[in-house]
Amino acid sequence: MANRIVKKFAMKDMRELVGDLSQTNHYMVSFSTLNSTLMSYIQNRIGFQEDVRNFLSRKTGLLCSEASLPTSSLATGEVRDDFMGIPQEFAHTRLYTDIDFTFYVDTNYVNLKIFESWMDYISGGSEAEISELNEDYYRRMRYPDNYKVQTMFISKFERDFNSQIDYQFINAFPKLVTAIPVSYGAADLLKVSVQFTYDRYIVNPRGSIKKSNTSGFNDITRVANDSTVSDKIVSPSSGSGVISIPVEEFYDSLYDPFEPVAPTANPTPTATEAALQRQPTSNAQVTERPPYEQPFDRPGVQSAEAAATKQEAAKLRNYQETQREAAELKADIEARQKMFGTPF
């Protein structure tokens, strides 16, 4: 019999367990920096005398009254054919949910202006061509690299600062600024909620994000553009080495599997053709047809000789067409070799 999980707990054990639970009111939200162009746009847009970078990195986090730790889920596909009666699932995509932050709004409305200016920058790519005060003003979205940030963090810590968990959001930007209700009556603190979307997040990141303009994919090895390219071809089986193969032989080998067979002058007739060409053994089998019933006068009916002639003509046309395409392919490869220095 398996061991039972249910057992007695002493009060001191429960006190030790319950006393170490985390609390919800110790956290910090920060935006270390934004794109320099975006930062200048926000600074000029709101006409703020104080440095926006300093306000975002420190004061915005302190004014954040509510936040959420991010979560994710896995999208799965189902397989039913491996085991009878037992469906199985496998993960194929990781999904990230949008995250909401609520900020107190100061008397200068700086927080509200910053997020509104950020969204104006995203959709204000047409401002260089037309003023937003024009009646025929239109929106144009900017390139994502100009408004997404990798420096948005939320840190959850405890009262004694002995433990902490950090989340870094990659390619984050504000997606929604919610409506702010105002009303007569009892006064309350003004708040604005902003919903951010992002590509992914990193838990407890070590180091900073590294920008990369090149892919880590390793392409096939190619010969350098030097004097040896005209007489050396890369061997697929030799790794990064090269083997000396004349280019002309390499080109000829390309066409070998596709070399058509020239039609013969007198091909050996097939069984069907032989049956069509069989001569009658007696005069009783010969039936004279009137002129209007001759094979060439009736659509869709031809004699064996006409069918063989038509087939030979089709083979010849096919052969000539294949030769023409092969010549064009060879000329194209030679042109690419002269232009790029490689046979491909």
C-alpha positions as CSV (number, residue, x, y, z in Angstrom):
1,M,0.0,0.0,0.0
2,A,1.3,3.4,-0.9
3,N,2.3,5.9,1.8
4,R,-0.4,8.3,2.7
5,I,0.2,12.0,2.1
6,V,-2.2,13.2,4.8
7,K,-0.5,13.5,8.2
8,K,-0.4,15.6,11.3
9,F,1.4,18.9,11.4
10,A,2.6,20.6,14.5
11,M,1.7,24.3,15.1
12,K,5.3,25.4,15.0
13,D,5.7,23.8,11.5
14,M,2.6,25.6,10.3
15,R,3.8,28.9,11.7
16,E,7.1,28.5,9.9
17,L,5.4,27.7,6.7
18,V,2.8,30.4,6.8
19,G,5.2,33.0,8.1
20,D,7.3,32.9,4.9
21,L,4.6,33.8,2.4
22,S,5.2,36.6,0.0
23,Q,3.3,39.8,0.1
24,T,1.8,41.8,-2.8
25,N,2.8,45.3,-1.9
26,H,6.6,45.2,-2.5
27,Y,7.5,45.7,-6.1
28,M,9.2,48.1,-8.5
29,V,8.5,49.0,-12.2
30,S,11.2,50.7,-14.2
31,F,12.0,51.9,-17.7
32,S,15.8,52.3,-17.9
33,T,15.8,54.1,-21.2
34,L,14.0,54.5,-24.5
35,N,15.1,55.0,-28.0
36,S,17.0,58.3,-28.3
37,T,14.7,59.4,-31.2
38,L,11.6,58.5,-29.2
39,M,12.9,60.2,-26.1
40,S,13.5,63.4,-28.0
41,Y,10.0,63.2,-29.5
42,I,8.4,62.8,-26.1
43,Q,10.5,65.6,-24.6
44,N,9.5,68.1,-27.4
45,R,5.9,66.9,-27.5
46,I,5.1,67.4,-23.9
47,G,7.4,70.4,-23.4
48,F,8.6,69.0,-20.1
49,Q,11.5,70.9,-18.5
50,E,12.7,67.9,-16.5
51,D,14.7,65.1,-18.1
52,V,12.2,62.5,-19.4
53,R,14.8,59.8,-19.0
54,N,15.2,60.4,-15.3
55,F,11.4,60.7,-14.8
56,L,10.8,57.3,-16.5
57,S,13.6,55.5,-14.8
58,R,12.7,56.5,-11.3
59,K,9.5,58.5,-10.7
60,T,7.3,56.5,-13.1
61,G,8.1,53.3,-11.2
62,L,7.2,55.0,-7.9
63,L,3.9,56.3,-9.3
64,C,2.9,52.8,-10.4
65,S,0.1,51.9,-8.0
66,E,-0.8,48.5,-9.5
67,A,1.1,46.0,-11.6
68,S,0.9,42.3,-12.6
69,L,3.6,39.7,-12.8
70,P,3.6,38.3,-16.3
71,T,2.5,34.8,-17.2
72,S,2.6,32.6,-20.3
73,S,0.9,29.6,-21.8
74,L,1.7,26.9,-24.4
75,A,-0.4,26.4,-27.5
76,T,-0.6,22.7,-28.2
77,G,-1.5,20.3,-31.0
78,E,-3.3,17.0,-30.6
79,V,-2.2,13.6,-32.0
80,R,-4.7,10.8,-31.9
81,D,-3.1,8.1,-34.2
82,D,-0.1,6.9,-32.1
83,F,-2.0,5.0,-29.5
84,M,-5.6,3.8,-30.0
85,G,-8.0,5.7,-27.8
86,I,-5.4,7.9,-26.2
87,P,-5.0,11.4,-27.5
88,Q,-1.7,13.1,-26.9
89,E,-0.7,16.8,-27.0
90,F,2.5,18.5,-27.9
91,A,3.6,22.1,-27.5
92,H,4.3,24.2,-30.6
93,T,4.1,27.8,-29.6
94,R,4.6,29.8,-26.3
95,L,2.0,32.5,-25.8
96,Y,2.5,35.6,-23.7
97,T,-0.4,37.7,-22.3
98,D,-0.4,41.5,-22.3
99,I,0.4,43.1,-19.0
100,D,-1.4,46.0,-17.3
101,F,0.1,48.8,-15.2
102,T,-1.8,51.5,-13.3
103,F,-0.1,54.8,-12.6
104,Y,-1.0,57.8,-10.4
105,V,-1.2,61.0,-12.5
106,D,0.6,64.0,-11.0
107,T,-0.8,67.5,-11.2
108,N,1.3,68.2,-14.4
109,Y,-0.1,65.1,-16.1
110,V,3.4,64.0,-17.0
111,N,2.8,60.3,-16.8
112,L,-0.3,60.6,-19.0
113,K,1.5,62.8,-21.5
114,I,4.4,60.4,-21.8
115,F,2.3,57.4,-22.7
116,E,0.1,59.5,-25.1
117,S,3.2,60.8,-26.8
118,W,4.6,57.3,-27.0
119,M,1.5,56.1,-28.9
120,D,1.5,59.3,-31.0
121,Y,5.0,58.5,-32.0
122,I,4.1,54.9,-33.1
123,S,1.3,56.1,-35.4
124,G,2.7,59.5,-36.3
125,G,5.0,58.6,-39.2
126,S,3.1,61.0,-41.5
127,E,3.8,64.1,-39.5
128,A,6.8,65.0,-41.6
129,E,4.4,65.3,-44.6
130,I,1.2,66.7,-43.2
131,S,0.2,68.4,-40.0
132,E,-2.2,66.6,-37.7
133,L,-4.4,69.8,-37.7
134,N,-5.2,69.2,-41.4
135,E,-8.6,67.9,-42.2
136,D,-7.1,65.2,-44.5
137,Y,-4.5,64.0,-41.9
138,Y,-3.7,60.3,-42.0
139,R,-1.8,57.8,-39.9
140,R,1.4,56.0,-40.8
141,M,3.0,53.5,-38.5
142,R,6.7,53.7,-37.7
143,Y,9.2,50.9,-37.9
144,P,8.9,48.6,-34.8
145,D,12.6,49.0,-33.9
146,N,12.1,52.7,-33.3
147,Y,9.4,52.4,-30.6
148,K,9.9,49.0,-29.0
149,V,12.1,48.8,-25.8
150,Q,14.1,46.1,-24.1
151,T,14.6,48.0,-20.9
152,M,11.2,47.6,-19.2
153,F,11.4,45.7,-15.9
154,I,9.3,44.7,-13.0
155,S,10.9,43.5,-9.8
156,K,9.1,41.7,-6.9
157,F,11.0,41.7,-3.6
158,E,10.2,41.2,0.1
159,R,10.2,43.6,3.1
160,D,13.6,42.4,4.2
161,F,15.1,42.7,0.7
162,N,16.7,39.3,1.0
163,S,14.9,37.7,-1.9
164,Q,13.9,39.1,-5.3
165,I,12.6,38.0,-8.7
166,D,13.0,40.2,-11.8
167,Y,11.2,40.2,-15.1
168,Q,12.6,41.8,-18.2
169,F,10.3,42.5,-21.1
170,I,11.6,42.2,-24.7
171,N,10.3,44.5,-27.4
172,A,7.6,46.1,-25.2
173,F,5.4,49.1,-26.1
174,P,2.1,50.5,-25.0
175,K,-0.9,49.0,-26.7
176,L,-3.8,50.6,-24.9
177,V,-4.3,53.6,-22.6
178,T,-7.6,53.1,-20.9
179,A,-10.2,55.8,-20.4
180,I,-9.9,57.8,-17.2
181,P,-13.2,58.5,-15.5
182,V,-13.7,61.8,-13.7
183,S,-16.8,62.9,-11.8
184,Y,-18.2,65.4,-9.3
185,G,-18.4,64.2,-5.7
186,A,-15.9,62.9,-3.3
187,A,-12.3,63.5,-4.6
188,D,-10.1,60.6,-5.4
189,L,-6.6,60.1,-6.8
190,L,-6.5,60.2,-10.6
191,K,-5.1,57.0,-12.2
192,V,-4.3,55.9,-15.7
193,S,-4.0,52.2,-16.8
194,V,-1.7,51.3,-19.6
195,Q,-1.6,47.9,-21.3
196,F,1.7,46.8,-22.7
197,T,2.4,44.1,-25.2
198,Y,5.7,42.4,-25.7
199,D,7.4,39.6,-27.6
200,R,8.6,37.6,-24.6
201,Y,10.1,38.1,-21.1
202,I,13.1,36.8,-19.3
203,V,13.1,35.8,-15.6
204,N,16.1,37.0,-13.6
205,P,18.1,38.1,-16.7
206,R,21.9,37.9,-16.4
207,G,23.5,40.7,-18.5
208,S,22.0,43.0,-21.1
209,I,20.2,42.4,-24.4
210,K,22.6,42.1,-27.4
211,K,21.5,43.6,-30.6
212,S,22.3,41.5,-33.7
213,N,21.9,42.3,-37.3
214,T,23.1,39.0,-38.6
215,S,21.6,35.6,-38.4
216,G,23.3,32.7,-36.6
217,F,22.4,30.3,-39.5
218,N,25.5,28.8,-41.1
219,D,25.1,28.9,-44.9
220,I,26.8,26.4,-47.2
221,T,30.6,26.9,-47.7
222,R,31.5,29.1,-50.6
223,V,34.8,29.8,-52.4
224,A,36.3,33.2,-51.8
225,N,36.4,35.7,-54.7
226,D,40.0,35.1,-55.7
227,S,41.9,33.7,-58.7
228,T,41.2,30.1,-57.8
229,V,37.4,30.4,-58.2
230,S,37.7,29.8,-61.9
231,D,39.1,26.3,-61.6
232,K,37.9,25.0,-58.2
233,I,34.5,23.9,-57.0
234,V,33.5,23.4,-53.4
235,S,33.0,19.7,-52.6
236,P,29.8,19.2,-50.5
237,S,31.4,16.2,-48.8
238,S,34.7,17.8,-48.0
239,G,33.4,20.4,-45.4
240,S,35.2,23.7,-45.8
241,G,37.8,22.3,-48.2
242,V,37.9,22.5,-52.0
243,I,38.7,20.0,-54.7
244,S,40.1,20.9,-58.1
245,I,37.4,20.2,-60.7
246,P,37.4,21.9,-64.0
247,V,34.4,24.2,-64.3
248,E,33.6,22.8,-67.7
249,E,33.4,19.2,-66.4
250,F,31.2,20.5,-63.5
251,Y,28.8,22.1,-65.9
252,D,28.7,19.0,-68.1
253,S,27.9,16.9,-65.0
254,L,24.9,19.2,-64.3
255,Y,23.3,18.2,-67.6
256,D,24.1,14.5,-67.6
257,P,21.0,13.4,-65.7
258,F,18.8,15.6,-67.9
259,E,20.4,14.8,-71.3
260,P,17.6,13.8,-73.7
261,V,17.8,10.9,-76.0
262,A,17.8,11.9,-79.7
263,P,15.0,10.2,-81.7
264,T,16.2,7.4,-84.0
265,A,15.5,7.4,-87.8
266,N,13.6,4.0,-87.7
267,P,12.5,3.3,-84.2
268,T,11.5,-0.2,-83.3
269,P,7.6,-0.3,-83.2
270,T,5.9,-1.1,-80.0
271,A,3.4,-3.9,-79.7
272,T,0.5,-1.4,-80.2
273,E,2.2,0.0,-83.3
274,A,2.9,-3.5,-84.6
275,A,-0.7,-4.4,-84.2
276,L,-1.8,-1.2,-86.1
277,Q,0.7,-2.0,-88.9
278,R,-0.3,-5.7,-89.3
279,Q,-1.1,-6.7,-92.8
280,P,-4.2,-8.8,-93.6
281,T,-3.7,-12.4,-94.4
282,S,-6.5,-12.7,-96.9
283,N,-8.3,-10.5,-99.4
284,A,-11.5,-11.0,-97.4
285,Q,-10.1,-8.9,-94.6
286,V,-9.5,-5.9,-96.9
287,T,-12.4,-3.5,-97.1
288,E,-12.3,-0.6,-99.5
289,R,-13.6,2.6,-97.9
290,P,-15.3,5.4,-99.8
291,P,-13.4,8.7,-100.0
292,Y,-15.5,10.4,-97.3
293,E,-14.5,7.6,-94.8
294,Q,-10.8,7.7,-95.4
295,P,-8.7,8.1,-92.2
296,F,-7.5,11.6,-93.0
297,D,-11.0,12.8,-93.8
298,R,-12.4,11.7,-90.4
299,P,-11.5,13.8,-87.4
300,G,-9.7,11.9,-84.6
301,V,-8.8,8.9,-86.9
302,Q,-5.4,8.5,-88.4
303,S,-3.5,5.7,-90.0
304,A,-0.5,4.0,-88.3
305,E,2.0,5.7,-90.6
306,A,0.5,9.2,-89.8
307,A,0.5,8.4,-86.1
308,A,4.1,7.3,-86.2
309,T,5.1,10.5,-88.1
310,K,3.3,12.7,-85.7
311,Q,5.0,11.0,-82.7
312,E,8.5,11.4,-84.3
313,A,7.8,15.1,-84.9
314,A,6.7,15.5,-81.3
315,K,9.9,13.8,-80.0
316,L,12.0,16.0,-82.2
317,R,10.3,19.2,-81.0
318,N,10.7,18.0,-77.4
319,Y,14.4,17.3,-78.0
320,Q,15.0,20.7,-79.5
321,E,13.2,22.4,-76.7
322,T,15.2,20.6,-74.0
323,Q,18.5,21.5,-75.8
324,R,17.4,25.1,-75.9
325,E,16.6,25.2,-72.2
326,A,19.9,23.5,-71.3
327,A,21.8,26.1,-73.4
328,E,20.0,28.9,-71.6
329,L,20.7,27.4,-68.2
330,K,24.4,27.0,-69.0
331,A,24.6,30.6,-70.2
332,D,22.9,31.8,-67.1
333,I,25.4,29.9,-64.8
334,E,28.4,31.3,-66.7
335,A,27.0,34.8,-66.4
336,R,26.5,34.3,-62.6
337,Q,30.1,33.0,-62.4
338,K,31.5,36.1,-64.0
339,M,29.3,38.4,-61.9
340,F,29.6,36.8,-58.4
341,G,32.8,34.7,-58.8
342,T,31.1,31.4,-57.9
343,P,29.3,28.9,-60.1
344,F,26.1,29.2,-58.0
